[in-house]
Amino acid sequence: MEDANYLQRFLIAALVPALAAISVVGVSVFYFREYGLVLFVVLPVFIGFLSTVLYGRDKLSRVFSTVFFSLLFTGVSLIAFAFEGAICLAMAFPLAFAMALGGSLLGTLAWTVGKNSLRAFSLLIFLFLPCLLGFESSNKSAPTVHKVVSTVEINAPIETVWQTVVAFPQIETAPEGILRLGFAYPINAKIDGAGVGAIRYCNFNTGAFVEPITIWQAPNLLAFDVKEQPAPMIEASPHEHLQAAHLGYIKSRRGQFQLYERGGKTVVEGTTFYTHDIAPDFYWNIFSDRIIHQIHLREVLAECELTKRAEVFNRQFEELPKLDVSWVSCRALDKFAQKLPKLLKWSGDCSLLFYGGNALRDELEKYGVKFEEKLLPMSEQRFLFVSAK
């Protein structure tokens, strides 16, 4: 009898919030065309709160598992009804689950209030959510322009690299890293004309970026605007050709490739300026920055057909054996100050290539690393630090 009662409470507490959430997602996505804080923060808090209120007093482990399954039911339903794809929902899940747990804790604090009063309050919140969506939609600010810079050193003449950056042949290698999850990746590039005003077509597996050239300073600087762009990914979904509304919410605005020589080699610095109209900005920026970084690496290395001269490891350096290489570079590291001594020891006699700000300079000086620095173009506080050994 107790098991039957538990199952009934579980199903009600998991399914009712999921059904309510699906209706709110539908209003947000299809009516307001909005992917904002209400959808990714307020709604999960409401799911956690309502699930906890409906489930009632019990061990927190059972309450939290019910909240988890409520979110899971919501996600599966959104995929089944062709609202969203699996990859995008998986990306949203960590944030949604954290917010839902916060809502669940609020629900446990409210257990002292009568059950009927809590349910009535939950109903009022549910009815108020469309109003919040409308307010958010009508009071949006312009999206923030983000900048992603990736730097790679290639053992080839600058003239050779310039030609292959401007227009590169078909890339036969499969995408790597996060690009394997369905995100768009470059396959070739062609250019119509030469100099300012020429049109570069950077072809991805989902379509072409149409890029009018705005600066042509061969062989050092190629800059362009983005006039047209394809879908940023192919959604993982049982529905063929699913086109979720948010796929048009991330936009590349402009980009550039800066090339310069150092020690007989060529340093290529790829920069993309982009916006995404999805909130919270700081959260989605984590994914979009990494995706664009991977695209830069694919363009600079694979497109130049120079992958045998440079290799990218998408892992922590501690996970790699000592490599027989002359140069080592890396992405920004978590807890860099603590990891720098280990990185210096691990790299041995290899020369180091970093880009960062004043904090990175201070850490390098702290550990007695001798280096040269170069101010990055279009930046006041970002530098390229070179420690040649």
Protein Blocks (a to p, Z undefined) as FASTA:
>chain_A
ZZmmmmmmmmmmmmmmmmmmmmmmmmmmmmnopacfklmmmmmmmmmmmmmmmnopcdfk
lmmmmmmmmmmmmmmmmmmnomacfklmmmmmmmmmmmmmmmmmmmmmmmmpcfklmmmm
mmmmmmmmmmmmmmmmmmcccdddddddddddddddfklmmmmmmpccddfbdcehjlln
opacdfbdcdededehiacddddfkbccddddfbdcdfkbccdddfbdcdfbdcddfbgh
iacfklmmpccfbdcdddddeehiacddddddddddbdcfklmmmmmmmmmmmmmmmmmm
mmnopmmmpccdfbdfklpccdddfbdcddddehkllmmmmmmmmnmmaccdddddfklm
mmmmmnopacdddddehiakbccddddZZ
